[in-house]
């Protein structure tokens, strides 16, 4: 029986399959009668939904710094009002994107200062780190083909941008191998799910 909650985050470029896998893990844990909270960034809660709409569908120009601060504002609200209370109640929190997304997308992808983003992430989360982060890695051509032609503002950033994002995720995993695990998501959905379950069971 789980006495304390866990915090597990799912990361990767758009089209990597993480949203499918987080749903499968949620079903798996619920089948074991384990209490979960399935959530996402940006867009959790009413305020988060408004921030998500701005980030993904705003038709004007958004500066990289402004983009970063919008993600961080969403994260601060999310951590304080949803994630921390759930963990304290013994829930396993499954989050689709978290601090590593800001590092990968705004740090490596938009080429903003990495250390500054780490500092701001720490400020927004009050230092809350995941117990496990799973990065779903796939080549950029495959990920963009999975996204298709109807792309939001972030998904339309281009191949060079997404190559930097992918390399950013791999660098994060290299720097924090105990927390961050990489799974090749070009494999079948079933095989990827098995690998996810193995990682989670190891906790």
C-alpha positions as CSV (number, residue, x, y, z in Angstrom):
1,X,0.0,0.0,0.0
2,X,1.3,3.4,-0.9
3,X,1.6,5.7,2.1
4,X,3.0,8.7,0.3
5,X,2.2,10.1,-3.1
6,X,4.5,10.0,-6.1
7,X,5.1,12.5,-8.8
8,X,5.8,11.1,-12.3
9,X,6.2,13.4,-15.3
10,X,6.0,12.5,-19.0
11,X,8.1,14.4,-21.4
12,X,9.0,14.6,-25.1
13,X,8.5,16.5,-28.3
14,X,5.0,16.8,-29.8
15,X,3.9,13.6,-31.4
16,X,6.2,11.4,-29.3
17,X,3.3,9.4,-27.9
18,X,3.5,10.6,-24.2
19,X,-0.1,11.5,-24.0
20,X,-1.2,8.0,-25.1
21,X,1.3,6.4,-22.6
22,X,0.2,8.6,-19.7
23,X,-3.4,7.5,-20.2
24,X,-2.4,3.9,-20.4
25,X,-0.4,4.1,-17.2
26,X,-3.3,5.8,-15.5
27,X,-5.6,2.9,-16.5
28,X,-3.0,0.4,-15.3
29,X,-2.7,2.0,-11.9
30,X,-6.4,2.6,-11.5
31,X,-6.8,-1.2,-12.2
32,X,-4.6,-1.8,-9.2
33,X,-6.9,0.4,-7.1
34,X,-4.2,3.0,-6.8
35,X,-5.4,6.6,-6.5
36,X,-4.0,8.8,-9.3
37,X,-4.3,12.4,-10.5
38,X,-3.9,12.7,-14.3
39,X,-3.0,16.3,-15.2
40,X,-1.1,18.4,-17.7
41,X,0.9,21.5,-18.4
42,X,-0.1,24.0,-19.6
43,X,-3.9,23.9,-19.0
44,X,-4.7,22.4,-15.6
45,X,-7.7,24.1,-14.0
46,X,-9.6,27.2,-15.2
47,X,-6.7,29.7,-15.0
48,X,-4.4,27.1,-16.7
49,X,-6.9,26.6,-19.5
50,X,-6.8,30.3,-20.3
51,X,-3.0,30.4,-20.3
52,X,-2.9,27.3,-22.5
53,X,-5.2,29.0,-25.1
54,X,-2.8,32.0,-25.2
55,X,0.3,29.9,-25.5
56,X,-1.0,27.6,-28.2
57,X,-3.4,29.7,-30.3
58,X,-2.5,33.4,-29.9
59,X,-2.2,34.8,-33.4
60,X,0.2,37.6,-32.6
61,X,3.9,37.6,-31.8
62,X,4.9,36.2,-28.4
63,X,8.5,36.9,-27.3
64,X,10.5,33.9,-26.0
65,X,10.8,35.5,-22.6
66,X,7.0,36.2,-22.4
67,X,6.4,32.6,-23.5
68,X,8.6,31.3,-20.7
69,X,6.9,33.4,-18.1
70,X,3.4,32.3,-19.2
71,X,4.5,28.6,-18.8
72,X,6.0,29.4,-15.4
73,X,2.9,31.2,-14.2
74,X,0.8,28.2,-15.2
75,X,3.2,25.9,-13.4
76,X,3.2,27.9,-10.1
77,X,-0.6,27.8,-10.0
78,X,-0.6,24.1,-10.9
79,X,1.9,23.1,-8.2
80,X,0.3,25.0,-5.4
81,X,-3.3,24.2,-6.1
82,X,-3.2,20.7,-7.5
83,X,0.1,18.8,-7.5
84,X,1.3,19.4,-3.9
85,X,-2.1,18.8,-2.3
86,X,-2.5,15.5,-4.2
87,X,0.9,14.2,-3.3
88,X,0.3,15.1,0.4
89,X,-2.9,12.9,0.3
90,X,-0.9,9.9,-1.0
91,X,-1.9,10.2,-4.7
92,X,0.3,9.3,-7.6
93,X,0.4,12.4,-9.8
94,X,0.9,11.7,-13.5
95,X,1.7,15.0,-15.2
96,X,1.9,15.5,-19.0
97,X,4.8,18.0,-19.2
98,X,6.5,19.8,-16.3
99,X,9.8,21.7,-15.7
100,X,11.8,19.8,-18.3
101,X,9.5,21.0,-21.1
102,X,10.4,24.6,-20.3
103,X,14.1,23.7,-20.3
104,X,13.8,21.7,-23.6
105,X,11.5,24.1,-25.5
106,X,12.4,27.6,-24.2
107,X,16.0,26.8,-23.1
108,X,17.3,24.6,-25.8
109,X,14.7,25.2,-28.5
110,X,14.4,29.0,-28.2
111,X,18.0,29.2,-27.0
112,X,17.3,31.1,-23.8
113,X,19.7,31.0,-20.9
114,X,19.5,27.5,-19.4
115,X,20.6,28.4,-15.9
116,X,18.2,31.2,-15.7
117,X,15.3,28.9,-16.7
118,X,16.4,26.4,-14.0
119,X,16.3,29.2,-11.4
120,X,12.9,30.3,-12.5
121,X,11.5,26.8,-12.6
122,X,12.7,26.3,-9.1
123,X,11.0,29.5,-8.1
124,X,7.7,28.6,-9.7
125,X,7.7,25.1,-8.2
126,X,9.2,25.9,-4.7
127,X,11.7,23.2,-5.6
128,X,9.3,20.4,-6.2
129,X,10.9,17.7,-8.4
130,X,9.4,14.6,-9.9
131,X,10.3,11.2,-8.5
132,X,10.5,9.9,-12.0
133,X,10.5,11.6,-15.4
134,X,10.1,9.6,-18.6
135,X,11.2,11.1,-21.8
136,X,9.7,9.6,-25.0
137,X,12.3,9.9,-27.7
138,X,11.6,9.7,-31.4
139,X,13.2,11.3,-34.5
140,X,11.8,14.7,-35.5
141,X,10.5,13.6,-38.9
142,X,8.4,10.9,-37.2
143,X,7.1,13.2,-34.4
144,X,6.0,15.9,-36.9
145,X,4.4,13.4,-39.2
146,X,2.3,12.2,-36.2
147,X,1.3,15.7,-35.4
148,X,-0.1,16.1,-38.9
149,X,-1.0,19.3,-40.8
150,X,-3.3,20.9,-38.2
151,X,-0.6,22.4,-35.9
152,X,-0.8,24.9,-33.1
153,X,1.6,27.7,-32.6
154,X,4.2,25.6,-30.7
155,X,4.0,22.7,-33.2
156,X,4.6,25.0,-36.1
157,X,8.1,26.1,-35.0
158,X,10.0,24.1,-37.6
159,X,12.5,21.2,-37.9
160,X,15.6,22.9,-36.6
161,X,13.7,24.0,-33.5
162,X,12.5,20.5,-32.8
163,X,15.9,19.1,-33.3
164,X,17.2,21.4,-30.6
165,X,14.3,20.4,-28.4
166,X,15.0,16.7,-28.9
167,X,18.7,17.2,-28.2
168,X,17.8,19.2,-25.1
169,X,15.7,16.4,-23.7
170,X,18.6,13.9,-24.2
171,X,21.0,16.3,-22.5
172,X,18.7,16.7,-19.5
173,X,18.5,12.9,-19.3
174,X,22.3,12.7,-19.5
175,X,22.7,15.2,-16.6
176,X,20.1,13.6,-14.3
177,X,20.2,9.9,-15.1
178,X,18.7,8.8,-11.7
179,X,15.5,10.9,-12.3
180,X,15.2,11.0,-16.1
181,X,14.7,7.8,-18.1
182,X,14.6,7.7,-21.9
183,X,12.3,5.3,-23.8
184,X,12.5,4.9,-27.6
185,X,8.9,5.7,-28.6
186,X,9.2,4.5,-32.2
187,X,8.4,1.0,-30.8
188,X,4.8,-0.3,-30.6
189,X,2.4,1.3,-28.1
190,X,2.2,-2.0,-26.2
191,X,6.0,-2.4,-25.9
192,X,6.5,1.2,-24.8
193,X,3.7,0.7,-22.2
194,X,5.5,-2.3,-20.8
195,X,8.7,-0.3,-20.4
196,X,6.8,2.5,-18.7
197,X,5.2,0.0,-16.2
198,X,8.6,-1.5,-15.5
199,X,10.0,2.0,-14.6
200,X,7.0,2.9,-12.4
201,X,7.0,-0.5,-10.6
202,X,10.7,0.0,-9.8
203,X,9.6,3.0,-7.6
